[in-house]
Amino acid sequence: MFHEVKIFDKKGKVKKVLSSKKLSSEYWNSFFHNPFSESMQKGKKTDPKSKTNANVDDESLDSR
């Protein structure tokens, strides 16, 4: 839920009013057109085997 936003100029007069409906539609459009959400839209799942654990320190795994 978004609230109406008023943008003022230097003199304190209302320059622009963004309605809650406009803000909501802009947010969700940007959410679904985000490059990171492409896998969600296409139904792809990330391959857990393709992720590597770089810089694993064996000393921190010591059970002493």
mmCIF file of the N, C-alpha and C atoms, coordinates in Angstrom:
data_MODEL
# 
_entry.id   MODEL 
# 
loop_
_atom_site.group_PDB 
_atom_site.id 
_atom_site.type_symbol 
_atom_site.label_atom_id 
_atom_site.label_alt_id 
_atom_site.label_comp_id 
_atom_site.label_asym_id 
_atom_site.label_entity_id 
_atom_site.label_seq_id 
_atom_site.pdbx_PDB_ins_code 
_atom_site.Cartn_x 
_atom_site.Cartn_y 
_atom_site.Cartn_z 
_atom_site.occupancy 
_atom_site.B_iso_or_equiv 
_atom_site.pdbx_formal_charge 
_atom_site.auth_seq_id 
_atom_site.auth_comp_id 
_atom_site.auth_asym_id 
_atom_site.auth_atom_id 
_atom_site.pdbx_PDB_model_num 
ATOM 1   N N  . MET A 1 1  ? 0.843  -1.168  0.000   1.00 0.00 ? 1  MET A N  1 
ATOM 2   C CA . MET A 1 1  ? 0.000  0.000   0.000   1.00 0.00 ? 1  MET A CA 1 
ATOM 3   C C  . MET A 1 1  ? 0.894  1.239   0.000   1.00 0.00 ? 1  MET A C  1 
ATOM 4   N N  . PHE A 1 2  ? 0.610  2.132   -0.893  1.00 0.00 ? 2  PHE A N  1 
ATOM 5   C CA . PHE A 1 2  ? 1.377  3.364   -1.022  1.00 0.00 ? 2  PHE A CA 1 
ATOM 6   C C  . PHE A 1 2  ? 0.480  4.562   -0.732  1.00 0.00 ? 2  PHE A C  1 
ATOM 7   N N  . HIS A 1 3  ? 1.058  5.562   -0.141  1.00 0.00 ? 3  HIS A N  1 
ATOM 8   C CA . HIS A 1 3  ? 0.326  6.787   0.143   1.00 0.00 ? 3  HIS A CA 1 
ATOM 9   C C  . HIS A 1 3  ? 0.661  7.836   -0.908  1.00 0.00 ? 3  HIS A C  1 
ATOM 10  N N  . GLU A 1 4  ? -0.249 8.733   -1.143  1.00 0.00 ? 4  GLU A N  1 
ATOM 11  C CA . GLU A 1 4  ? -0.040 9.820   -2.095  1.00 0.00 ? 4  GLU A CA 1 
ATOM 12  C C  . GLU A 1 4  ? 1.210  10.615  -1.711  1.00 0.00 ? 4  GLU A C  1 
ATOM 13  N N  . VAL A 1 5  ? 2.003  10.988  -2.726  1.00 0.00 ? 5  VAL A N  1 
ATOM 14  C CA . VAL A 1 5  ? 3.239  11.733  -2.499  1.00 0.00 ? 5  VAL A CA 1 
ATOM 15  C C  . VAL A 1 5  ? 3.138  13.073  -3.201  1.00 0.00 ? 5  VAL A C  1 
ATOM 16  N N  . LYS A 1 6  ? 3.509  14.115  -2.486  1.00 0.00 ? 6  LYS A N  1 
ATOM 17  C CA . LYS A 1 6  ? 3.526  15.459  -3.069  1.00 0.00 ? 6  LYS A CA 1 
ATOM 18  C C  . LYS A 1 6  ? 4.967  15.916  -3.183  1.00 0.00 ? 6  LYS A C  1 
ATOM 19  N N  . ILE A 1 7  ? 5.327  16.422  -4.355  1.00 0.00 ? 7  ILE A N  1 
ATOM 20  C CA . ILE A 1 7  ? 6.674  16.933  -4.598  1.00 0.00 ? 7  ILE A CA 1 
ATOM 21  C C  . ILE A 1 7  ? 6.579  18.450  -4.668  1.00 0.00 ? 7  ILE A C  1 
ATOM 22  N N  . PHE A 1 8  ? 7.412  19.102  -3.865  1.00 0.00 ? 8  PHE A N  1 
ATOM 23  C CA . PHE A 1 8  ? 7.382  20.559  -3.773  1.00 0.00 ? 8  PHE A CA 1 
ATOM 24  C C  . PHE A 1 8  ? 8.596  21.170  -4.462  1.00 0.00 ? 8  PHE A C  1 
ATOM 25  N N  . ASP A 1 9  ? 8.441  22.418  -4.956  1.00 0.00 ? 9  ASP A N  1 
ATOM 26  C CA . ASP A 1 9  ? 9.575  23.140  -5.517  1.00 0.00 ? 9  ASP A CA 1 
ATOM 27  C C  . ASP A 1 9  ? 10.278 23.909  -4.396  1.00 0.00 ? 9  ASP A C  1 
ATOM 28  N N  . LYS A 1 10 ? 11.290 24.710  -4.767  1.00 0.00 ? 10 LYS A N  1 
ATOM 29  C CA . LYS A 1 10 ? 12.064 25.458  -3.775  1.00 0.00 ? 10 LYS A CA 1 
ATOM 30  C C  . LYS A 1 10 ? 11.218 26.451  -2.989  1.00 0.00 ? 10 LYS A C  1 
ATOM 31  N N  . LYS A 1 11 ? 10.175 26.941  -3.593  1.00 0.00 ? 11 LYS A N  1 
ATOM 32  C CA . LYS A 1 11 ? 9.325  27.944  -2.945  1.00 0.00 ? 11 LYS A CA 1 
ATOM 33  C C  . LYS A 1 11 ? 8.250  27.329  -2.057  1.00 0.00 ? 11 LYS A C  1 
ATOM 34  N N  . GLY A 1 12 ? 8.168  26.020  -2.037  1.00 0.00 ? 12 GLY A N  1 
ATOM 35  C CA . GLY A 1 12 ? 7.193  25.340  -1.199  1.00 0.00 ? 12 GLY A CA 1 
ATOM 36  C C  . GLY A 1 12 ? 5.856  25.091  -1.871  1.00 0.00 ? 12 GLY A C  1 
ATOM 37  N N  . LYS A 1 13 ? 5.782  25.348  -3.168  1.00 0.00 ? 13 LYS A N  1 
ATOM 38  C CA . LYS A 1 13 ? 4.547  25.093  -3.898  1.00 0.00 ? 13 LYS A CA 1 
ATOM 39  C C  . LYS A 1 13 ? 4.565  23.661  -4.447  1.00 0.00 ? 13 LYS A C  1 
ATOM 40  N N  . VAL A 1 14 ? 3.370  23.076  -4.512  1.00 0.00 ? 14 VAL A N  1 
ATOM 41  C CA . VAL A 1 14 ? 3.255  21.713  -5.006  1.00 0.00 ? 14 VAL A CA 1 
ATOM 42  C C  . VAL A 1 14 ? 3.618  21.680  -6.487  1.00 0.00 ? 14 VAL A C  1 
ATOM 43  N N  . LYS A 1 15 ? 4.630  20.889  -6.794  1.00 0.00 ? 15 LYS A N  1 
ATOM 44  C CA . LYS A 1 15 ? 5.094  20.766  -8.172  1.00 0.00 ? 15 LYS A CA 1 
ATOM 45  C C  . LYS A 1 15 ? 4.428  19.579  -8.867  1.00 0.00 ? 15 LYS A C  1 
ATOM 46  N N  . LYS A 1 16 ? 4.254  18.481  -8.106  1.00 0.00 ? 16 LYS A N  1 
ATOM 47  C CA . LYS A 1 16 ? 3.715  17.255  -8.683  1.00 0.00 ? 16 LYS A CA 1 
ATOM 48  C C  . LYS A 1 16 ? 3.069  16.426  -7.579  1.00 0.00 ? 16 LYS A C  1 
ATOM 49  N N  . VAL A 1 17 ? 2.004  15.723  -7.931  1.00 0.00 ? 17 VAL A N  1 
ATOM 50  C CA . VAL A 1 17 ? 1.333  14.817  -6.994  1.00 0.00 ? 17 VAL A CA 1 
ATOM 51  C C  . VAL A 1 17 ? 1.317  13.433  -7.627  1.00 0.00 ? 17 VAL A C  1 
ATOM 52  N N  . LEU A 1 18 ? 1.857  12.466  -6.891  1.00 0.00 ? 18 LEU A N  1 
ATOM 53  C CA . LEU A 1 18 ? 1.855  11.089  -7.359  1.00 0.00 ? 18 LEU A CA 1 
ATOM 54  C C  . LEU A 1 18 ? 0.810  10.313  -6.572  1.00 0.00 ? 18 LEU A C  1 
ATOM 55  N N  . SER A 1 19 ? -0.174 9.776   -7.269  1.00 0.00 ? 19 SER A N  1 
ATOM 56  C CA . SER A 1 19 ? -1.259 9.053   -6.599  1.00 0.00 ? 19 SER A CA 1 
ATOM 57  C C  . SER A 1 19 ? -0.765 7.698   -6.106  1.00 0.00 ? 19 SER A C  1 
ATOM 58  N N  . SER A 1 20 ? -1.467 7.147   -5.146  1.00 0.00 ? 20 SER A N  1 
ATOM 59  C CA . SER A 1 20 ? -1.098 5.841   -4.601  1.00 0.00 ? 20 SER A CA 1 
ATOM 60  C C  . SER A 1 20 ? -1.220 4.760   -5.677  1.00 0.00 ? 20 SER A C  1 
ATOM 61  N N  . LYS A 1 21 ? -2.207 4.887   -6.534  1.00 0.00 ? 21 LYS A N  1 
ATOM 62  C CA . LYS A 1 21 ? -2.397 3.911   -7.608  1.00 0.00 ? 21 LYS A CA 1 
ATOM 63  C C  . LYS A 1 21 ? -1.224 3.943   -8.589  1.00 0.00 ? 21 LYS A C  1 
ATOM 64  N N  . LYS A 1 22 ? -0.765 5.142   -8.938  1.00 0.00 ? 22 LYS A N  1 
ATOM 65  C CA . LYS A 1 22 ? 0.364  5.306   -9.855  1.00 0.00 ? 22 LYS A CA 1 
ATOM 66  C C  . LYS A 1 22 ? 1.640  4.736   -9.230  1.00 0.00 ? 22 LYS A C  1 
ATOM 67  N N  . LEU A 1 23 ? 1.874  5.040   -7.960  1.00 0.00 ? 23 LEU A N  1 
ATOM 68  C CA . LEU A 1 23 ? 3.067  4.526   -7.274  1.00 0.00 ? 23 LEU A CA 1 
ATOM 69  C C  . LEU A 1 23 ? 3.045  3.006   -7.203  1.00 0.00 ? 23 LEU A C  1 
ATOM 70  N N  . SER A 1 24 ? 1.890  2.446   -6.916  1.00 0.00 ? 24 SER A N  1 
ATOM 71  C CA . SER A 1 24 ? 1.770  1.001   -6.836  1.00 0.00 ? 24 SER A CA 1 
ATOM 72  C C  . SER A 1 24 ? 2.047  0.340   -8.189  1.00 0.00 ? 24 SER A C  1 
ATOM 73  N N  . SER A 1 25 ? 1.469  0.882   -9.252  1.00 0.00 ? 25 SER A N  1 
ATOM 74  C CA . SER A 1 25 ? 1.682  0.286   -10.578 1.00 0.00 ? 25 SER A CA 1 
ATOM 75  C C  . SER A 1 25 ? 3.138  0.422   -11.015 1.00 0.00 ? 25 SER A C  1 
ATOM 76  N N  . GLU A 1 26 ? 3.777  1.545   -10.708 1.00 0.00 ? 26 GLU A N  1 
ATOM 77  C CA . GLU A 1 26 ? 5.198  1.723   -11.045 1.00 0.00 ? 26 GLU A CA 1 
ATOM 78  C C  . GLU A 1 26 ? 6.066  0.724   -10.286 1.00 0.00 ? 26 GLU A C  1 
ATOM 79  N N  . TYR A 1 27 ? 5.762  0.527   -9.018  1.00 0.00 ? 27 TYR A N  1 
ATOM 80  C CA . TYR A 1 27 ? 6.533  -0.412  -8.207  1.00 0.00 ? 27 TYR A CA 1 
ATOM 81  C C  . TYR A 1 27 ? 6.436  -1.827  -8.763  1.00 0.00 ? 27 TYR A C  1 
ATOM 82  N N  . TRP A 1 28 ? 5.214  -2.294  -9.012  1.00 0.00 ? 28 TRP A N  1 
ATOM 83  C CA . TRP A 1 28 ? 5.047  -3.668  -9.470  1.00 0.00 ? 28 TRP A CA 1 
ATOM 84  C C  . TRP A 1 28 ? 5.574  -3.862  -10.887 1.00 0.00 ? 28 TRP A C  1 
ATOM 85  N N  . ASN A 1 29 ? 5.475  -2.840  -11.734 1.00 0.00 ? 29 ASN A N  1 
ATOM 86  C CA . ASN A 1 29 ? 6.066  -2.944  -13.073 1.00 0.00 ? 29 ASN A CA 1 
ATOM 87  C C  . ASN A 1 29 ? 7.574  -3.092  -12.972 1.00 0.00 ? 29 ASN A C  1 
ATOM 88  N N  . SER A 1 30 ? 8.210  -2.315  -12.107 1.00 0.00 ? 30 SER A N  1 
ATOM 89  C CA . SER A 1 30 ? 9.663  -2.420  -11.959 1.00 0.00 ? 30 SER A CA 1 
ATOM 90  C C  . SER A 1 30 ? 10.036 -3.751  -11.320 1.00 0.00 ? 30 SER A C  1 
ATOM 91  N N  . PHE A 1 31 ? 9.201  -4.267  -10.428 1.00 0.00 ? 31 PHE A N  1 
ATOM 92  C CA . PHE A 1 31 ? 9.473  -5.544  -9.780  1.00 0.00 ? 31 PHE A CA 1 
ATOM 93  C C  . PHE A 1 31 ? 9.482  -6.679  -10.798 1.00 0.00 ? 31 PHE A C  1 
ATOM 94  N N  . PHE A 1 32 ? 8.509  -6.723  -11.669 1.00 0.00 ? 32 PHE A N  1 
ATOM 95  C CA . PHE A 1 32 ? 8.409  -7.820  -12.623 1.00 0.00 ? 32 PHE A CA 1 
ATOM 96  C C  . PHE A 1 32 ? 9.318  -7.646  -13.838 1.00 0.00 ? 32 PHE A C  1 
ATOM 97  N N  . HIS A 1 33 ? 9.831  -6.454  -14.063 1.00 0.00 ? 33 HIS A N  1 
ATOM 98  C CA . HIS A 1 33 ? 10.753 -6.231  -15.178 1.00 0.00 ? 33 HIS A CA 1 
ATOM 99  C C  . HIS A 1 33 ? 12.198 -6.135  -14.709 1.00 0.00 ? 33 HIS A C  1 
ATOM 100 N N  . ASN A 1 34 ? 12.447 -6.549  -13.489 1.00 0.00 ? 34 ASN A N  1 
ATOM 101 C CA . ASN A 1 34 ? 13.777 -6.567  -12.914 1.00 0.00 ? 34 ASN A CA 1 
ATOM 102 C C  . ASN A 1 34 ? 14.540 -7.750  -13.515 1.00 0.00 ? 34 ASN A C  1 
ATOM 103 N N  . PRO A 1 35 ? 15.811 -7.562  -13.930 1.00 0.00 ? 35 PRO A N  1 
ATOM 104 C CA . PRO A 1 35 ? 16.554 -8.681  -14.519 1.00 0.00 ? 35 PRO A CA 1 
ATOM 105 C C  . PRO A 1 35 ? 16.735 -9.856  -13.567 1.00 0.00 ? 35 PRO A C  1 
ATOM 106 N N  . PHE A 1 36 ? 16.691 -9.625  -12.257 1.00 0.00 ? 36 PHE A N  1 
ATOM 107 C CA . PHE A 1 36 ? 16.830 -10.705 -11.298 1.00 0.00 ? 36 PHE A CA 1 
ATOM 108 C C  . PHE A 1 36 ? 15.561 -11.535 -11.183 1.00 0.00 ? 36 PHE A C  1 
ATOM 109 N N  . SER A 1 37 ? 14.443 -11.007 -11.620 1.00 0.00 ? 37 SER A N  1 
ATOM 110 C CA . SER A 1 37 ? 13.191 -11.748 -11.513 1.00 0.00 ? 37 SER A CA 1 
ATOM 111 C C  . SER A 1 37 ? 12.871 -12.527 -12.786 1.00 0.00 ? 37 SER A C  1 
ATOM 112 N N  . GLU A 1 38 ? 13.775 -12.513 -13.769 1.00 0.00 ? 38 GLU A N  1 
ATOM 113 C CA . GLU A 1 38 ? 13.519 -13.243 -15.013 1.00 0.00 ? 38 GLU A CA 1 
ATOM 114 C C  . GLU A 1 38 ? 13.376 -14.736 -14.771 1.00 0.00 ? 38 GLU A C  1 
ATOM 115 N N  . SER A 1 39 ? 14.179 -15.277 -13.884 1.00 0.00 ? 39 SER A N  1 
ATOM 116 C CA . SER A 1 39 ? 14.075 -16.712 -13.615 1.00 0.00 ? 39 SER A CA 1 
ATOM 117 C C  . SER A 1 39 ? 12.730 -17.043 -12.977 1.00 0.00 ? 39 SER A C  1 
ATOM 118 N N  . MET A 1 40 ? 12.193 -16.123 -12.180 1.00 0.00 ? 40 MET A N  1 
ATOM 119 C CA . MET A 1 40 ? 10.892 -16.341 -11.560 1.00 0.00 ? 40 MET A CA 1 
ATOM 120 C C  . MET A 1 40 ? 9.800  -16.342 -12.623 1.00 0.00 ? 40 MET A C  1 
ATOM 121 N N  . GLN A 1 41 ? 9.884  -15.424 -13.579 1.00 0.00 ? 41 GLN A N  1 
ATOM 122 C CA . GLN A 1 41 ? 8.854  -15.314 -14.609 1.00 0.00 ? 41 GLN A CA 1 
ATOM 123 C C  . GLN A 1 41 ? 8.876  -16.499 -15.550 1.00 0.00 ? 41 GLN A C  1 
ATOM 124 N N  . LYS A 1 42 ? 10.062 -17.008 -15.863 1.00 0.00 ? 42 LYS A N  1 
ATOM 125 C CA . LYS A 1 42 ? 10.175 -18.101 -16.814 1.00 0.00 ? 42 LYS A CA 1 
ATOM 126 C C  . LYS A 1 42 ? 10.023 -19.466 -16.153 1.00 0.00 ? 42 LYS A C  1 
ATOM 127 N N  . GLY A 1 43 ? 9.897  -19.477 -14.832 1.00 0.00 ? 43 GLY A N  1 
ATOM 128 C CA . GLY A 1 43 ? 9.732  -20.735 -14.126 1.00 0.00 ? 43 GLY A CA 1 
ATOM 129 C C  . GLY A 1 43 ? 11.028 -21.496 -13.951 1.00 0.00 ? 43 GLY A C  1 
ATOM 130 N N  . LYS A 1 44 ? 12.163 -20.824 -14.164 1.00 0.00 ? 44 LYS A N  1 
ATOM 131 C CA . LYS A 1 44 ? 13.452 -21.481 -14.009 1.00 0.00 ? 44 LYS A CA 1 
ATOM 132 C C  . LYS A 1 44 ? 13.827 -21.528 -12.533 1.00 0.00 ? 44 LYS A C  1 
ATOM 133 N N  . LYS A 1 45 ? 14.559 -22.553 -12.201 1.00 0.00 ? 45 LYS A N  1 
ATOM 134 C CA . LYS A 1 45 ? 15.094 -22.660 -10.851 1.00 0.00 ? 45 LYS A CA 1 
ATOM 135 C C  . LYS A 1 45 ? 16.607 -22.580 -10.953 1.00 0.00 ? 45 LYS A C  1 
ATOM 136 N N  . THR A 1 46 ? 17.221 -21.970 -9.963  1.00 0.00 ? 46 THR A N  1 
ATOM 137 C CA . THR A 1 46 ? 18.672 -21.877 -9.976  1.00 0.00 ? 46 THR A CA 1 
ATOM 138 C C  . THR A 1 46 ? 19.259 -23.236 -9.655  1.00 0.00 ? 46 THR A C  1 
ATOM 139 N N  . ASP A 1 47 ? 20.392 -23.539 -10.239 1.00 0.00 ? 47 ASP A N  1 
ATOM 140 C CA . ASP A 1 47 ? 21.067 -24.803 -10.040 1.00 0.00 ? 47 ASP A CA 1 
ATOM 141 C C  . ASP A 1 47 ? 21.989 -24.697 -8.827  1.00 0.00 ? 47 ASP A C  1 
ATOM 142 N N  . PRO A 1 48 ? 21.682 -25.384 -7.740  1.00 0.00 ? 48 PRO A N  1 
ATOM 143 C CA . PRO A 1 48 ? 22.517 -25.262 -6.544  1.00 0.00 ? 48 PRO A CA 1 
ATOM 144 C C  . PRO A 1 48 ? 23.924 -25.802 -6.759  1.00 0.00 ? 48 PRO A C  1 
ATOM 145 N N  . LYS A 1 49 ? 24.118 -26.695 -7.727  1.00 0.00 ? 49 LYS A N  1 
ATOM 146 C CA . LYS A 1 49 ? 25.442 -27.233 -8.008  1.00 0.00 ? 49 LYS A CA 1 
ATOM 147 C C  . LYS A 1 49 ? 26.346 -26.207 -8.672  1.00 0.00 ? 49 LYS A C  1 
ATOM 148 N N  . SER A 1 50 ? 25.768 -25.219 -9.334  1.00 0.00 ? 50 SER A N  1 
ATOM 149 C CA . SER A 1 50 ? 26.577 -24.232 -10.042 1.00 0.00 ? 50 SER A CA 1 
ATOM 150 C C  . SER A 1 50 ? 27.189 -23.194 -9.110  1.00 0.00 ? 50 SER A C  1 
ATOM 151 N N  . LYS A 1 51 ? 26.680 -23.113 -7.879  1.00 0.00 ? 51 LYS A N  1 
ATOM 152 C CA . LYS A 1 51 ? 27.228 -22.161 -6.922  1.00 0.00 ? 51 LYS A CA 1 
ATOM 153 C C  . LYS A 1 51 ? 28.479 -22.752 -6.287  1.00 0.00 ? 51 LYS A C  1 
ATOM 154 N N  . THR A 1 52 ? 29.496 -21.926 -6.159  1.00 0.00 ? 52 THR A N  1 
ATOM 155 C CA . THR A 1 52 ? 30.726 -22.378 -5.540  1.00 0.00 ? 52 THR A CA 1 
ATOM 156 C C  . THR A 1 52 ? 30.950 -21.608 -4.259  1.00 0.00 ? 52 THR A C  1 
ATOM 157 N N  . ASN A 1 53 ? 31.574 -22.252 -3.305  1.00 0.00 ? 53 ASN A N  1 
ATOM 158 C CA . ASN A 1 53 ? 31.925 -21.615 -2.045  1.00 0.00 ? 53 ASN A CA 1 
ATOM 159 C C  . ASN A 1 53 ? 33.380 -21.195 -2.129  1.00 0.00 ? 53 ASN A C  1 
ATOM 160 N N  . ALA A 1 54 ? 33.608 -19.970 -2.542  1.00 0.00 ? 54 ALA A N  1 
ATOM 161 C CA . ALA A 1 54 ? 34.960 -19.456 -2.687  1.00 0.00 ? 54 ALA A CA 1 
ATOM 162 C C  . ALA A 1 54 ? 35.520 -19.046 -1.333  1.00 0.00 ? 54 ALA A C  1 
ATOM 163 N N  . ASN A 1 55 ? 36.820 -19.139 -1.205  1.00 0.00 ? 55 ASN A N  1 
ATOM 164 C CA . ASN A 1 55 ? 37.544 -18.715 -0.006  1.00 0.00 ? 55 ASN A CA 1 
ATOM 165 C C  . ASN A 1 55 ? 37.073 -19.437 1.258   1.00 0.00 ? 55 ASN A C  1 
ATOM 166 N N  . VAL A 1 56 ? 36.909 -20.741 1.172   1.00 0.00 ? 56 VAL A N  1 
ATOM 167 C CA . VAL A 1 56 ? 36.544 -21.513 2.355   1.00 0.00 ? 56 VAL A CA 1 
ATOM 168 C C  . VAL A 1 56 ? 37.813 -21.739 3.158   1.00 0.00 ? 56 VAL A C  1 
ATOM 169 N N  . ASP A 1 57 ? 37.790 -21.365 4.406   1.00 0.00 ? 57 ASP A N  1 
ATOM 170 C CA . ASP A 1 57 ? 38.946 -21.470 5.266   1.00 0.00 ? 57 ASP A CA 1 
ATOM 171 C C  . ASP A 1 57 ? 38.829 -22.732 6.108   1.00 0.00 ? 57 ASP A C  1 
ATOM 172 N N  . ASP A 1 58 ? 39.759 -23.669 5.946   1.00 0.00 ? 58 ASP A N  1 
ATOM 173 C CA . ASP A 1 58 ? 39.709 -24.924 6.694   1.00 0.00 ? 58 ASP A CA 1 
ATOM 174 C C  . ASP A 1 58 ? 39.917 -24.701 8.184   1.00 0.00 ? 58 ASP A C  1 
ATOM 175 N N  . GLU A 1 59 ? 40.628 -23.673 8.561   1.00 0.00 ? 59 GLU A N  1 
ATOM 176 C CA . GLU A 1 59 ? 40.880 -23.414 9.975   1.00 0.00 ? 59 GLU A CA 1 
ATOM 177 C C  . GLU A 1 59 ? 39.598 -23.111 10.733  1.00 0.00 ? 59 GLU A C  1 
ATOM 178 N N  . SER A 1 60 ? 38.650 -22.450 10.067  1.00 0.00 ? 60 SER A N  1 
ATOM 179 C CA . SER A 1 60 ? 37.397 -22.128 10.727  1.00 0.00 ? 60 SER A CA 1 
ATOM 180 C C  . SER A 1 60 ? 36.499 -23.356 10.891  1.00 0.00 ? 60 SER A C  1 
ATOM 181 N N  . LEU A 1 61 ? 36.818 -24.436 10.184  1.00 0.00 ? 61 LEU A N  1 
ATOM 182 C CA . LEU A 1 61 ? 36.028 -25.666 10.264  1.00 0.00 ? 61 LEU A CA 1 
ATOM 183 C C  . LEU A 1 61 ? 36.583 -26.629 11.316  1.00 0.00 ? 61 LEU A C  1 
ATOM 184 N N  . ASP A 1 62 ? 37.688 -26.290 11.921  1.00 0.00 ? 62 ASP A N  1 
ATOM 185 C CA . ASP A 1 62 ? 38.324 -27.140 12.901  1.00 0.00 ? 62 ASP A CA 1 
ATOM 186 C C  . ASP A 1 62 ? 37.421 -27.299 14.124  1.00 0.00 ? 62 ASP A C  1 
ATOM 187 N N  . SER A 1 63 ? 37.278 -28.502 14.645  1.00 0.00 ? 63 SER A N  1 
ATOM 188 C CA . SER A 1 63 ? 36.362 -28.762 15.744  1.00 0.00 ? 63 SER A CA 1 
ATOM 189 C C  . SER A 1 63 ? 37.047 -28.794 17.104  1.00 0.00 ? 63 SER A C  1 
ATOM 190 N N  . ARG A 1 64 ? 38.172 -28.126 17.274  1.00 0.00 ? 64 ARG A N  1 
ATOM 191 C CA . ARG A 1 64 ? 38.892 -28.128 18.554  1.00 0.00 ? 64 ARG A CA 1 
ATOM 192 C C  . ARG A 1 64 ? 38.172 -27.403 19.609  1.00 0.00 ? 64 ARG A C  1 
# 
